């Protein structure tokens, strides 16, 4: 057959092949293979090997390839570098040389080994309060504690020293920044204190029950609070005026969280400020505005008959909502409000509490141990024994420290405070990363 005639015939066959369904295409290939001789079969074998072992990562944009590869552990990632020159070349860029990646790998490998052998952490205590510690808040190496001894103290976690103290009321919850300390109390009030003078510069009155949780945003001049009176209140941070009272909860509001949305939906846009509030059974999503008739955008729960309780912890990064329940860890997509993941821990879910949730690891604990879960496999990769700490159904007497390592170990971010909780002797028990050699 002449070349031109053959090419015309091949084009017509290819066109006919495209209109067949998958089963018909498979039958056609089987028939062609049965008619082939040794030369054709050898050609097919060589061609299939190249096709099946193709470097598919090279076909993807580099950003998408890195997104997929971040779910891999260090050893598997290095194996990928061995078989993908494109990936190895991108990782071993002039900015980050091979020694850097080798060092990162070795440190991550050592840390994972220490987690498995329960040798990754060490403990210490902070002593200084004379009555029960109810409230804890951590930021940038500093831990703030609020106690029944009518004081709030600021501690340097690295040295274990108290660097500042303020006379307050009995704090049920605290939050601070460089200029001020904001406290919610069991006497139904909220107060704002100035660090430099220790003076009360603002007071917020209006709740009829204990204030269990607060959050604020200076840019919005807004403070939000959740209370045992089943309400959420929105305040002007500068004047102390209540601008909105949000109703609808039928249990104590144990957690409020103010955050900007990072995704688009029919109910919100990226950049919109969103308020989340949590009670024993429900998570409510509110738009932040000064209109009086503010309506709940969405109510999330894990059981319609209210038979499953939520733990008094909540995490929201603008993209996902994560909360622990008696059935496991639930993750909602904030764009659609659909449950996209339910994680069943190896331990009894009803006894577990969520501390923090990252892209690679989650930090949880129960009455006896602190647990590190690998979210890629949903397997516990490390644990650490805990003493008999004070228990609180509000969830405010314990917290996570540094959380950047939850998005993946990089050889540097596994340092500092991991966990803190109040003890029956009024001390604060700290779990810290052991130095990684």
N, C-alpha and C positions, 0 to 999 in steps of 0.2 A: 504494500500500500504506500502510495506517495506521501511525503511529509505533510503537504497541504491537506490532502484528503484525510490523513490520520488525525490531524489537529481538528478538522471540522467534525469528524466523527466523535472524537473525545469531548469536544465542547457540547455536542448534543447529548451524549451519555451523561455528562456532569449535570446538565440542566434537568434531565429526567430523574437523576439520583436525588436532587434537592427536593423534589415534590413527594418523595416517598416518606412514610412514617419511619420511626426508629426500628420497628420490627422488620419492615420490608428492607431497610438499609442493611440490617444485620444479615438477613437472608441472602441479599445480593453479594455481600462480602464473603460469606461462607461459600457461595457458589463459585466466585472468582478464585478463592483459595484452593478449592477442590480441582480446578482446572489448571493450576499453576504447577510448573516444574521446579526442579531443585534450584535453578538460578533465581527464579522469581521468589521462592520461599526464603532464600538467603538474603535477598534484597529487602524483603518485608521484615525479616528479623532484625537486620541492622537499622532499618528506618524506625521501627517501633521503639528500639532501645533509646535512640536519640530523642524521640518524641516524648516518651514517658518519663525520661530523666531530665526533662527540660527545666531550665532555671526560671520558674514562673515568677519569682520575686522581681526579676529584671523587668517583667512586663508591667509591674505596678509602679505608680508614682512613689518616690522615695518616702514621702510622709505616710502613705498608706502602708507601705512595707514595714516601717518602724512601728506603726500602730499595732499591726498584727504580731510583730515579734516581741513587743513588750510583755506579752502574756507568757513568754517562755522563761524558764529558769536559766541561770547563767551558763550551766553546762550545755544545755540544749542549744542556747544561742551561739555558743562557740562552735558547736557542731555545724550549725547552719553556715557559719562563716567559712568552714572548711569546704563546703560544697557550693557556695555561692560567692564567686569573686566580686560580683556587683555589691553585695552586702558588706563583705570584708573591706572592700575599698572605701565604702562610705563610712564605716565605723572607724577604720584606721586613717582618718583624715589628718592633715598636718597639725590641726588644732589639738587633737587628742591622739597621741602616738600609741604604739602598741604597748609600751610599758604601763601607760595609764590604764588601759583596758585589762591588762593582765593583773595589775594591782587591784582593780575593782572586782574582778572575778574572784581572786583569792580571798579578799575580805568578805565578799558575799557568801562564798562557799564556807568559810570558817564560821561566819555568823549563823548560817543555816545548821551547821553541825552543832554549834553551841545550843541553839534552840532545841534541837532534837534531844540533846543530852542534858537539858535543863541546867545549862551553865552560862546562859546569855545575860543574866541579870544579877544585880546585887541589891541589897536593901539598906535603908537608913531611916531615922526617925527625926521629926521636928518636935521639940518640946518647948512649951511656953504658955499655952492656955491653961486656965485653972478650972474650966468647965467644958462641957460637951461642945465639940466642933460640929456645926451643922452645915456649913457652906464652904465650898472650895471652887477656886477659879484659877486657871493657869494661862500664862501668856509670856512668851519671850524670856524664859528662864526664871520668871518670878511666879510664886504661888501665893494667892491671897486666901486667907482663912477667916471665917466668921464664926464666933462662938457665943455660947450662953453666958460667958463671963462679961458680956456687953463690950466686946472689943473685936476689931478686925486687924489682922496682922499681915504684913507683906514679907515673904521669905525669899532669899536667894537660894534656889535649889542646889546650885553648885557648891556653895559653902555651908549650907544648912543654917545660916544665920538669919535672924529676924532683922530686917533693915528698916522697918517702919511699923508703927502701930497707931490706931485711932480708936477712941472711945465711941462706941455706937450703941445701937439697940441689939436685941438678940437677932442675929442674921439667919434667915432661912435660905437666902441666895445672895451672891455677890458677883459683880463684874467691875473691872477697872481698866483705866488707860493711864497715860503718863500724868495727866492733870487731876483726875478725879476717881473716886470710888462710888459706885452706886450699890445700895443694899436694899433688899426686900426682907421684911420681918414678919414674925408671928403676931405682931400687934396690928397687922393689916396695913401698915404704912410702908412707903418707899422713901429713901433719903439719898441725897447726893452730897458727898463730902469732898472737900478740897485737900489733896495730899499735903500741899506746902504749909497749910495752917492747921489742918485737922478739923476745920470748922464745917458745920453743916451749911451748905449754900442753897439747897432746895429741898422741899418736902412735898410728897405726893400723897394726898389723902382721898379716899373714895371707896376702896375695897371694904367689904364687910367680913372678910375671911383672910387667913394668913396668905401672904404673897410667896408663892413657891418658886417662881421663875421670872427673870427679867431679861430684856435685851434692849439695846439702844443704838441709834445712829446719829452722830453729830451733824452730818450733812443734811439729814432730814429734820433735825431738831425734834426727834421722835424717840420716845421710850415706850415699850410695851411690857405688860405684866400679866401673869397668869395666877389665879388665886383659888383658894378653897371655897370661894363663894360662887364657883362655876362660871365666872366671867373672865373675859380678857379686856383690859383697858388700854387705850392708846392715849399718851400724854404728850404735852409739849415739854421737851426736856429743859428748856430755858426758863419757862414760867411756872411749871408744875401744874398747869391746867389740864384737866381731863377733857380731851376733844372727842372721844368716842368710847362707847362701851359695847363690846361684842358679846352677844348671848347665843345660846344654843347648846352649850355643853351641859351634860347632866351629871358630871362627876368633877372632882377636883381637877383643875387645869395644872398639870405638873411640869409642863415645859412650853415655852414660847421661843420662836426663832425667827429673826428678821433677816431676810436675804434677798438679793436681786435675782430675778429669773435670768437664765442664760439661754432659754429656748423659746420658741414660738408656739402658740396654740390659739384656739378660738377664744380663750379666756384671758390671755396675757401675752405680752411681747417681751423680747430680750431687753433687759434694763429696768423693767418694772419691779418695784419693791413688793415683796410678798411676805405675809406673816403666816407662820404655821403655829398651831396650838394643839396640844395633845392632852387627852384625859385617859382614863383607864381603858376605854374601848375605841376611841375615835381620834383621827387626825383631821383637823379642819384647816382649810386653806382660805385666806382672806386677802383681798386687795388692800394695800395701804393707801388711805385717803382720808380727808377730813370730813367727808360727808357723814351725816349722822346715821342714815339708813344704810350702813355698809352691810352687804349681803355676802354670805359664805359662798366662795366659788365652788368648792368641792368638799365632800366629807369622805374620808377613806377609813376603811375598817377591814378586818380579816375574817369577820363572821357577821352575817346579817342579824342573827339572833342574840348578839352580844355575849356569846358563850366563851369567846377567846379574848383574853386580856392582852393589852399592849404593855410592854415594859416602859417605865418612865424615862426613856431616852429617845432622842430623835436626831437624825443627821440629814441636812439638806444643803447641797452645794449649788443650787440653781438649775441642776439638770436631773438629779435623782433624789428621791426621798427614801430613807432607809430607817426602819424601825424593827426592833426585836419583839416577838410575841411568844406566847406559849407553844406555838406550832413551829417556830423557826424565825429566821431573819427574812423580812419582806423588803423588796426593793421595787419602788414605783417609778415609772418614767414620768417626769413632770410635764412633758409636752402632751401626753395622752392620758395621764393618770391611770394607765394600765399597770398591773403587776407584771414585771418582766422577769422576776427571779424570786424563788423561795428556796432558801438554803436550810437544809436540815443538818444541824451539827451532830457530831458523833456523841456529844453529851446530851443529857436530857434538856430539850429546849425550854421547858417550863421553869427550869432552875437557872438558866443563863441570862445574863444581861449584856447588852451591847455597849461597848465603850467607844469604839471608833471603827469606821469602815472606809477602806481605801480602794485603789484600783487593783492592788495585788494581794494585800493582806487585810484581815479584820482582827480587831482586838476585843475579846470577850472575857467574862469571868463569871464564876458562880461562888458558892459559899466557901470553897476550898482552894480553887486554883484560878490563875490568870491563864488565858489561852490565846495563842496566835494561830489563826486559820489562814491557809493559803486559798484564796478565792478562786484560783484557776482550777484547783482540784477539789476544793471544799473539804480538805483534810486538815486536821490539826497538826501543825508542824512543830509546835513547842508549847510548853506550859511551865508555870511557876507556882509554888505553893504560897498561899496567903494565910495570914493569921486570922483569928476571929475578930473581924472588924465590926463596926456598928452598922446595922442594917437600917435602911430607910426606904419606904415605899415611894417616896418622892424622887429618889434617885439622885439627890443632890450631894450626898456625903461621900462621893467617889468621882473620880474623873480620869481621863487620859491626859498624858503630857504631850510631848512632841509627837506629831502624827505624820510628818512628811515621809517617814520610812514605810508607811502603809501603802504608798504608791510604788514601792520597789526599793530595795536596798542599793545604795550607790557607793558604799564604802565610807561615807561620811555622816549620813543622816541618822544612823543608829547610835545616837549619843543623847545623854541627858535623861530627863524624866519620862518614864513609861506609864506609871500608874500611881495614884495617891488616894488614900482613904483615911477617914477618922477612926480612932481606936477608943475602946472603953475607958482607957486611962487619960483621955483628952489629948493624947499625942496624935501626930499625923504620920502614918506609915507610907514610906516612899519605895517604889520599885524603880530602879534606874538601870540603864544599859551598862553592862560591864565593859571596860575598855577593850576594844577589838585590836589585838596585836597583829 
